[in-house]
């Protein structure tokens, strides 16, 4: 049964993920991806234009997967803003544990593609910007229910712990310094809250 173009594209990206993530992007050629995906190299070029296009799509797919699990973790945590922030680190801790974990795919792509104008680099930067913005939005929600000292700083601190845990787990495993990501995040949140001060007033909505 022949695959549709969209199905072929997703199939190739699944194979590319296994190869790029497991062996390295520069070390894996287009012909290797095509052979493993059982498609012609011309099919890859038709779908992605170039290897950079394929890698860019791979990074974008990894970004979307991260957004999906972050949003799922936040959604499952209920309405409490503090719990929603910590749920991200609860899930992250579990994702770092598999022996196959080699680090963040987007950070790995940034290391292999320093050219800021390349699709892989652009997608990876967009992924990291989304993480930072997501923490900023969640901290903003927290500031509506508690008095948070320097919300923007707290958001950056949490984003830094998030990224640092992935880098630490890549080198030293989930039981190394990465194991402290969740308690560190919890401590940063709690010391940023002033219990003696009222929460920030919500901005009135415009009709």
N, C-alpha and C positions, 0 to 999 in steps of 0.2 A: 504494500500500500504506500503510495507516494505521500510525503508530507506536504502540507501547505507551506508557503514561504515563511509565515510567522512561526509555524511549528519547527521548521528547519532552523530558523534563526535561534529559537530558544534552545533547541537541541545542541547546536554548535556552541552556544554560550555556556551551557552546562559542562560540556566537554572542555571548553577553553578554561573555565574556572578550575577544574580539577588539575589541568596541566600548568596553567599560569601560577596558581596558588601553591601547587605542590613542588614544581620544578623551578619556578622563576619565569618572569615574562621574557626577558632578553634571551634566556637559554632555550626557549620554546619557539620553534619556527611555525609559520603558517602551514607548511606541509605536514608537520606533526599533528597539528590540530585537525586538519582536514582528514588525515589518515585515521585518527582516533574517532572522529565523528562519522567516518565512512561517507564523506562527501568529496566532491572534486574541489581542488584549490580555487578553481574559477568561481565556484559557488560562494566561497567565502568572500572573494573580492566583489562579487555581485551584491552580496548582502551588506558588506561593511566597508567596501572601497579600498581598504589598505589594512596592514597589520595595526597601525595606530588606531584606525577606526574600530577594529575588532577589540583591541585592548581598551579603548574608550568605552565601548559598549559593555565590556566585562566589568570595568570599574563602576559604571553607572548601575549595572545590575546589582553589584555588591552594595552600593549605596542604598538602593531601593530595599534590599533585604534588611539592612540595618534600620532604615526608617520604619519598616514594617514591624520588626520585633520591639523597637523602642515604643512605638505607638500602642502595640498590643500590651506591653508591660504597663504602660501608663494607664491605658483603658481598664485593665483588670484590677487596678489598685483602688478604684473607687474615686471619691470626690475629694479626699483629704490631700492637699497640695504636697505636704511633707512626704506622705506615703507614696505619692506618685513619683516624686523624685527618687526616693530610695528603691522603688520597684525596678528602676532602670539598672541600678547596681546589683540588685538581687539576680536579675536575669543575666547581666554581664558576667557575674561570677560563674554561673553555670556554663555559659558559652565558652569560657576560657579553659574549661577542664579537659575536653577531648584531646587525646594524644596527637590528633591530626592538626590541632590548632597551631598555626605558624605566625599569627599576628594579624593585624588589620590589613585587609586587601588594599584599601585605599592608601594607607601609609606606605605599604610596600610599592605601590605604583608610583607614588611621589618620589621614592628613592630611585626608582629606575627611569623615571621620566622627569628630569629637572626642567625641561623646556616648558615655560609657563604657557606657551601657545599651543602645546600639543593636546589633543583630546583627552588622553589619560590624565594628564596633570590638571586640566580644567575640571574634569568630572570629580577628581579626588578632592580638589579644593572646595568644590561645591558641596561635597559630602561632609567635609569638616565644618564648613560654614553652617550647614543645616544643623549639625549636632550642637554647635554653640548657640544658634538661634533657638533651638528647642529647649535647651536648658534655660535660656533667658526668659522664654515665655512661661516655663513652669515656675521659675523663681518669681516672676511677676505675679503669678497666681498666688504664690505663697505670701507675697508682700501685701496682698489684699485681705489676708486673714491674720497676719502677724506682723509685728514691726521688724523688718529685716534691715540690718545695717549694710549699706552699700550692696543692693541687689545685683548690680552689674558685675561687681567683683566676685560675689558668690557664684554667679552663673559661670564666670570664667574659671573659677577654682574647680567647680564640679566638672566642667568640660576637660580641664587639665587632668583631673583624676581619671576620668573616663578614658582619655587617650593614653595616659601613662600606664594604666593597668594593662592595656592591650600590649604595649611595648614591653613591659616587664614580663608578662606571661610568655611572650614570644621567646625571650632569652632565658628566663629562669623558671618557667612553668607556673601553673595556677596556684601552687602552694608556696611560691616565693613572695616577694613584696606585693604582687597582685592580689593576694588574699586580703590585704588591708584596704582595698578600694571601698568596699561598702561601709565599714566602720569609720574610715576617714571621711567619706562623704557625709555620713550621719553627724560626725563631730563638726564639720564645717557648717552644716545647716544649723545645728543647735547653737553654736557660738555666735552665729550671725543674727539670731533672734533675740530681741530685747523684750523680756517678759513684762517689764515695767512701763512699756510704751504702747500706745494704741496702734492698731494696724493702719496702713495707709488707706485713705478714703478712696473708694472706687470712683473712677471718672464717670460722670453722668453720660448716659448713652444719648446720642442725637436721634431725634425722631425723623 
